[in-house]
Amino acid sequence: MLRHERKAVISLQINGETHEVMARPSDLLLDVLREQLGLTAAKPGCLNGDCGACTVIVDGRPMKSCLMLAVEAQGHEILTVEGLGGTAPIQKAFIDADAFQCGYCTSGFLMVCHAMMIRYPVMPEECVIEEWLQSNICRCTSYQEIRRAVRRMYELSTDRR
């Protein structure tokens, strides 16, 4: 016999705004973002934390939203691609470097790279970039273009200063 979980109102801070949503204790942050708030940039991929297509930034750190319950997100600052507003250096850098094809993984990579820039405001060594990029998978494009986009991101952020 299946037990029905009761929904409760939870408050989430997403992209600088407070959102009140109804969620069961088992609801994933990914599902609440997509289904209740219409923030569809984070994509369901593997649903076990391997691919990174669902990556968002939680309190300045990349997090796979398929591994986080919505109730666990209460009290934390969540940033999605939609919250970048189209002006983040990484978005322009991905375009400049042709670092996408189908685009399914792109938002996850954008969030990882944005978080990397928060953690490393000056371009880190290549081994650090490689380590950060290992958290996400792209099945279409060359990682060479994605690495080029990361370097371009740092160039663009230096130009903005």
N, C-alpha and C positions, 0 to 999 in steps of 0.2 A: 504494500500500500504506500503510495506516495504522499508525503506531507507537503502541504502548500505553505510556502514561506510568506509571511506577511510583509507588505511593503511599508516603508516608513519614509518620512520626508527627511532628506539630508541636504546640507548646504555645502556647495562646492565653489571655490574661488578659481575661476577659469578665465584666462586672458584678461585679468584685471577686473572681472565682474563677478558678482555673487549670483549663483543659480541655485534655486530650490528645486529638487527633483524627488520623485518617488522611486525608491530602490529597495529590492530585496537584499538580505545580507549576502547572497551569492552573486549579485549582479557585478559584472566586470566594469571597470572604469571605461574601457573601450566601448562597450555596448551603450552605456549611459551617454557618453560623448556623441556617438553616432545616432542612436535611435531617439533619444529624448531631446538633445540639444542641437542636432543637425550639424555637428562639427565632424565632418566626414573625412578630413585629411588623414587621420590615423586610420590605417586599414587593417582589417582582419586578415592575417596570413596563416601562419602555422598555429596560432593560438596556444603556443607553449613556450614563447619567449626566444625562439631561435632566429626568426627572420628579421625582426626589428621594424616591420612595416607599420606597427602600431605605436612607435615610440613618441612619447610626449616628454616635456620637461616638468619635473616635480621638484620644487624648491631648488631650482638651478641645476638639477642633475637629470640625465636621460633616464627614462623609465619605460619599460614595456607595459603599455596599458592593458594588455591581455593577461598580465600577471598581477594586476592590482585590483582589488575589490573597490567598488565605488565608495563604500563606507570607510575604507582605509584612506581615501583621498581627502576626507574632511579635515580642515585645519591646515591644508597645504596649498601652496600656490602652484597652479597647473598652467602650463603654457602649451598651446597647440600651434600648428602652422598658421591657422587662421589668426592667431594672436600676434604673429610677426608682422602682419599688415602689408606684406609685399615689398617692404623696404629693407629687409635685413640683407647684409652683404652676401650671405650664403645663397640667397635666392638668385641674385644677379650672377654670382660666381658659377652656379650650376648651369645657368643659361649660357654664359660666356664659354664654359668648358664643354658644352654639349654632354653633360654628365647624367643624362637620362634617356631612356627610350620609351618604354611603355608607361613609365611614371608611377607604377604601383608602389615601389619601394621609396620613391623620392622623398615623400614627407618624413619618413623615418630617418633617412640620411640627413635631411635638412635639420631635424631636431637634434640629432647627435652632433652634427657639426656646429650648430648654434651653441649647444651646451659646452662643446670643446672650447669655443671662443670665450665663453664665460669663465671657464676654468683656466685657460691659457690665453690671456689677452694679446700676447706676442707669439708669433708663430713658433710652435714647439718643434722639436727634432722629428725627423721622419718616423722613427720608431714609435713615438707617441701618437702620431697621426695614424699609423698602421694599427696600433692597439685599439684606438677609439673606433676606427672603421670596421674592425672585426666583429663588432656587436650587431651588424646589419648585413643582410644578404641581398644582392641584386642578381637576377638571373638573366638580364638582357644586355647590360652594357659592360664595358671594361672598367675595372676599378681604377685604371690609369686616369680616365676622365674625372672620376670622383676625387682622386687624390689631387689632380690639377685644380679642381674646383675649390678644394680646401686651401691650397696655396693662394689661389685668386681671392678667396674670401679674406685672407689676411692682408693681401695687397689693397683691397677695397677698403678695409677697415682702417688701414694706415692712411689712405687718401682722405678719409672723412675727418681725421683728427686735426 
